[in-house]
């Protein structure tokens, strides 16, 4: 949908307004809206927002808004690359409670669920880089008629893992999770150029460069915000060797106990 049609902001706003109640919210914040709008317009999108700012809801809403815009002629699908099974399970559990069809690809997943994923039953499909790239079944799925016609894009959650895990810090050593460095292959499995959304809360300038290169982000729309929270204070306390740590932190422990 996004790559074929010119998306008007007014139509987007109306579709978004219809979907928001499903997530028990009135509306998205402007930066969330801008990220989602540009992604659905077919533009690569880089989202660098602090933890707790609602990054996940951007890609979770994407297929639902896209389906609304197409008058449900096709139920749209998004692939979400996630680093940890626990994160996938947590998000799928939440989405299931609000009746959003979502599932994840893991080795011990129910066979019927895996078959339903292939058949396009779920709007949001979570998987690790290893699952989507190293297993032939899922590579072929991305090239199937179902996914070629209904997939609207790919979201890479916790995108800093591309840099942290996809490359080895020492020459000659194997990367912790080498498939993170190969995520650009996902684009080659799709006949139509679809947008990629990278989301993170902890990307330094160097990490951003890695993410852009590995995911082959082309002129991405960038959403950024300050990563230091106003209610967090950073301080450094020199500690003498051999000293008891309690001597330095007893005041803090007592303060926490009083406030608790």
N, C-alpha and C positions, 0 to 999 in steps of 0.2 A: 504494500500500500504506500509506504513512505517514499519508496524509490520511484514509483510510477506516477504519483499525483502531486500537484502543488497544494500543500496544506495551508489553508487560510487560518489565521489566528482566531477569528471569531468562531469558526467551526470547531477548532481545537478546544477553546474555552467552554463551549457548550457541552462537548463530549466529556471533558474533564469534570465539569460540574455534575454530570450524571453519575460518574464513577466514584467521586469522593465519598458519598455517604456509605458506600460499601466498606470503606476503610475507617468509618466513623470519624471523618473529619469534614470540615466545611470547605476547605480549599488547601492547595499547596502553597508554600512560600514562593516568592517570585523566582528565586534561584532554582528551585525544584521545577517550577513550571517551565522556565527557559531551557533547562537541560532536557526535559521530556519533549518539549516542542521541537527543538532542534534535532533530537534523535529521531523523532517520528517524521521529520522532514528529510531524513536520509543522511544526516550529517554526523560524522564521528564526533563523539562528545567526551570530554574529560572533566570529571567531577572530583574536586578536591575540597571536601568539606569536613569539619570536625566531627568526631564521634557524637552521635545523638542528634545530628542535624537532619536525619531522615533521608539518607542516600538510597537505602533499599527500596523505599516506596516508589522511587522514580522508575526503576525498571520493573517493579511489580505491577505498576499501573500501565506500563507501556502497551502490552498486548490487549488489555481491556479497552483502553482509549482507542487504539487502532481498530479494533473490532467495531466499536461504536461508530467510528467515522466511516467505516465501510458498510454500515447498516447490517452488520453481522452476515454479510454474504460469505465471508470466510472468518472462522475463529482464528485470530492471529496467535502466533507462538513466538516466544523469546527463549533463547538459550542463555543460561546464567552460569558462568564459570566461577566456582567457589572453592576455596582452599581446603575446607574442613567438612567432614561428614556431619559433625555436630551442628555447624551453621546451616547446612542444607536441611537437616531434620527439623531444626528449630523454625526456620522460615516456612517450610512446607506445612508444618503443624499449624502455624498461625494462619496461613493462607487457606488451609482446609476448613478452619473454624469460621471463616467469613465466606466460604463457598467459592473460593477462587481455585480452579483446577490446577494443581501443581504437583510435581513429583521429582524424584532425584534418581540418578543413575549410579548405583553402587553394585558391587559384586554379589552381595547377599539380598538384593532387592527381590521382591516377589516376581515370579516369571510373568504373571498376568499384567502386573504394572509395567514391566519392561516392554511387553508387547503393546500395551496401550500407549506408551510413550512413542513407540515407532509409528503407531497409527494416527498420532496427532491428537490424542484425547486431552492432553494437558496444555494449558496456555503458557505455563512457566515450567521449563525443564532445567533442573540443576544438574551439574556434573563437574567433575574435576578435569584438569587438563589431561591427566593420564587416561581417564575414561574416554573422553571425546577424541583424543588423538592417537592413542596407542592400541585401541580396540577396533578392529575392522568393522564390527557390527554398527558402531555409532558413527564412524566416518561415512559409511554407506547411507545411514539414516539421513544425514545432512544433505546428501545428494538425491534423496528420494523425491518423488513428485509431491508428496505431502509437505515436506519441509521447503522444497524449492518454491512452492506456491504460497505458503502461509507464514514462513519465518520472516519476521520484521527486523531482526538484528540480534546481536550478541552483546551481553553485558559481562564484564569481567569485574567481579566484586573483589575487594581487598587487592586492588591491582598492584600495590607495592610488592606483592609476592613475586611478581615478574622479575624484579631486580634482586630481592632478598633471597629467593629460592631457585631462580632459573639459571643463575650463573655461579660458578665457583670463585671464591675469593683467592684461591691459591692455584697457580698454574699447574696443570697436570691432574688436578683433582676433579672428580665428577661432581656436578652440581647436585644439591640436595634433592631438587625436583626438576630434572632437566626439561620436562615437557612444558614447563612454564615459558621457557625460552623459545618454544616452537608454536606459540599460540597464533602467529600470523598464518599458519597453515589452515586454520579454520576458514579464512577468506577464500583460499583456493578450492575448498570443497563446495563452495556456493557459486552457481552459475551467474547469479546477479549480485552486483556489488551492494552489500547491505552494510548499514552503519554498525560501528562498535562503540560501546560506552564503557569507559574505564572509570572505576570509582575507588577512591581511597581517602583516608584521613591522615596519612603519614608519609606524604611524598616530598622528599627534598628536591632541589633543582636537578641533581644528578639522577635521582630515581625517576623523575618526570621524563627525562631524556630517554632512559631505558624503556619506560612504558610506551612512549610514543614510537620508538624504533621497533620494538618487538611486536607491538600490535598494529604496526603500519598505519598509525592514525594520520589521516590526510586532512590538513587544515581544520583541526577539530574545534568545536565550540567549547570554550573553557569556562568552567564555573569554579570560582575559588572563594575562599573565605579565610580569615585568620584562624590558625590552628591552636593558638594559645587561648584558653578559656579565661574569662575575666575573674572567675572565682577560684583560680588556682595560682598559688604563689610558688615560685621556684627559688630555692636557697641552697647554698653550699656550706657544709660544716666540716672544716678540717678535723681530722681525728689522729691523735698521736698513736704511734705504734705501741701495742701492748696495753693500751688503756681499755677499761671496761666500757663497752658501748652504752651500757645503762646510764653511765655518768653523763653522756651526751644527750640521750633521748628520754630520760626519765621525765623531764618537764612536759614533753610532748605526750607521752603515755598518760600522765596524770591529767593533762588537759582534755584528752580524748575521753577518758573515763568520766570526767565531770560533765562533759557535754552529752555523753551517751546516757 
